[in-house]
Amino acid sequence: VQLQASGGGLVQPGDSLMLSCVVSGATLDGYAIAWFRQAPGKERETVSCLSPTDGSTFSLYSLGNRVTIFADKSKNTVYLQMYRTKPEDTAYYYCALDNQRGLPTVNGGCPQRAMAYWGKGTQVTVSS
């Protein structure tokens, strides 16, 4: 199983940004797929996650409604749409797939320890 994240880059505060994660070697059904981020000097944190089988989601509370996670099963791709970006969103963003537990992983907030497969990530920089 491999995951390839893309879509990062330099954006200005307030801009929207969409990250993509293409999964190969597995279909999305039955898994939980999550986005994590790690800023310099900080621990990695869960941003949002999704159970594509039933559409259940989890997102970091502090992000409010600034993120949306969704999947296109036909493309085996999961997206993270970010709105009204802030400088504090600057981080390296990773996507990860769990060990095929799916909904229980999402209900548990998609902790890192539940993830079995990781992509290499993409850098997001929010700066004017």
C-alpha positions as CSV (number, residue, x, y, z in Angstrom):
1,V,0.0,0.0,0.0
2,Q,1.3,3.4,-0.9
3,L,0.0,6.9,-0.3
4,Q,1.0,10.0,-2.3
5,A,0.1,13.4,-1.0
6,S,0.2,16.5,-3.1
7,G,-1.3,20.0,-3.4
8,G,0.9,21.8,-0.8
9,G,2.6,25.1,-1.5
10,L,2.8,28.7,-0.5
11,V,-0.5,30.4,0.0
12,Q,-1.5,33.7,1.5
13,P,-3.5,34.0,4.7
14,G,-7.2,33.7,4.0
15,D,-6.7,31.6,0.8
16,S,-8.2,28.2,0.3
17,L,-6.1,25.1,-0.4
18,M,-6.9,21.5,-1.3
19,L,-4.6,18.6,-0.6
20,S,-4.9,15.3,-2.4
21,C,-3.9,11.8,-1.3
22,V,-3.8,9.1,-3.8
23,V,-3.9,5.5,-2.4
24,S,-2.5,2.6,-4.4
25,G,-2.5,-1.0,-3.5
26,A,-5.8,-0.9,-1.6
27,T,-9.3,0.4,-2.0
28,L,-10.7,2.9,0.4
29,D,-13.6,0.9,1.7
30,G,-13.1,-0.6,5.1
31,Y,-10.3,1.8,6.0
32,A,-10.0,5.0,7.8
33,I,-7.9,7.6,6.1
34,A,-6.5,10.6,7.9
35,W,-4.6,13.8,7.4
36,F,-2.0,14.8,10.0
37,R,0.3,17.8,10.2
38,Q,3.5,18.6,11.9
39,A,4.8,22.2,12.3
40,P,8.4,22.9,13.2
41,G,9.1,22.3,16.8
42,K,5.6,20.8,17.4
43,E,4.2,17.3,17.7
44,R,2.3,15.8,14.8
45,E,-1.4,16.1,15.2
46,T,-4.5,14.7,13.6
47,V,-6.2,17.2,11.3
48,S,-9.1,15.3,9.9
49,C,-10.0,11.7,9.0
50,L,-12.7,9.9,7.1
51,S,-14.3,6.5,6.9
52,P,-15.1,6.4,3.1
53,T,-17.4,3.4,3.6
54,D,-20.0,5.3,5.6
55,G,-18.8,8.9,5.3
56,S,-18.1,9.4,9.0
57,T,-15.5,12.1,9.7
58,F,-13.5,13.6,12.5
59,S,-11.7,16.9,12.5
60,L,-9.5,18.8,14.9
61,Y,-11.8,20.8,17.1
62,S,-9.7,24.0,16.9
63,L,-10.0,24.0,13.1
64,G,-13.8,24.5,13.4
65,N,-15.4,24.5,9.9
66,R,-12.2,25.5,8.1
67,V,-11.5,21.9,6.9
68,T,-13.5,19.4,4.9
69,I,-12.4,15.9,4.1
70,F,-13.9,13.8,1.4
71,A,-13.1,11.0,-0.9
72,D,-13.5,10.1,-4.6
73,K,-13.6,6.4,-4.5
74,S,-13.4,6.1,-8.3
75,K,-10.0,7.8,-8.1
76,N,-9.0,6.1,-4.8
77,T,-8.2,9.6,-3.6
78,V,-9.0,11.5,-0.4
79,Y,-9.0,15.3,-0.3
80,L,-8.5,17.8,2.4
81,Q,-10.0,21.2,1.6
82,M,-8.8,24.0,3.8
83,Y,-10.5,27.4,4.0
84,R,-9.5,30.7,5.4
85,T,-5.9,29.5,6.0
86,K,-3.9,31.0,8.7
87,P,-0.1,31.2,9.3
88,E,-0.5,28.7,12.1
89,D,-1.6,26.2,9.4
90,T,1.9,26.1,8.2
91,A,3.1,22.5,8.5
92,Y,4.1,19.4,6.7
93,Y,0.9,17.5,6.0
94,Y,0.8,13.7,5.8
95,C,-2.0,11.3,4.8
96,A,-2.2,7.9,6.4
97,L,-4.3,4.8,6.2
98,D,-5.3,2.7,9.2
99,N,-5.1,-1.1,9.7
100,Q,-8.5,-1.6,8.1
101,R,-10.6,-0.9,11.2
102,G,-12.4,2.0,9.5
103,L,-15.2,3.5,11.6
104,P,-13.8,2.6,15.0
105,T,-10.6,4.5,14.1
106,V,-12.6,7.6,13.1
107,N,-14.7,7.4,16.2
108,G,-11.5,7.3,18.2
109,G,-10.2,10.5,16.5
110,C,-7.7,8.7,14.2
111,P,-4.7,8.6,16.5
112,Q,-1.3,8.1,15.0
113,R,-0.9,4.7,16.6
114,A,-3.9,3.4,14.6
115,M,-2.3,4.2,11.3
116,A,-0.6,1.4,9.3
117,Y,0.5,3.2,6.2
118,W,1.9,6.7,5.7
119,G,2.6,8.9,2.7
120,K,5.6,11.2,2.5
121,G,3.7,14.4,3.0
122,T,3.5,17.8,1.4
123,Q,4.5,21.2,2.8
124,V,2.0,23.9,3.3
125,T,3.2,27.4,4.0
126,V,0.8,30.2,4.8
127,S,2.5,33.5,4.6
128,S,2.0,37.0,3.2
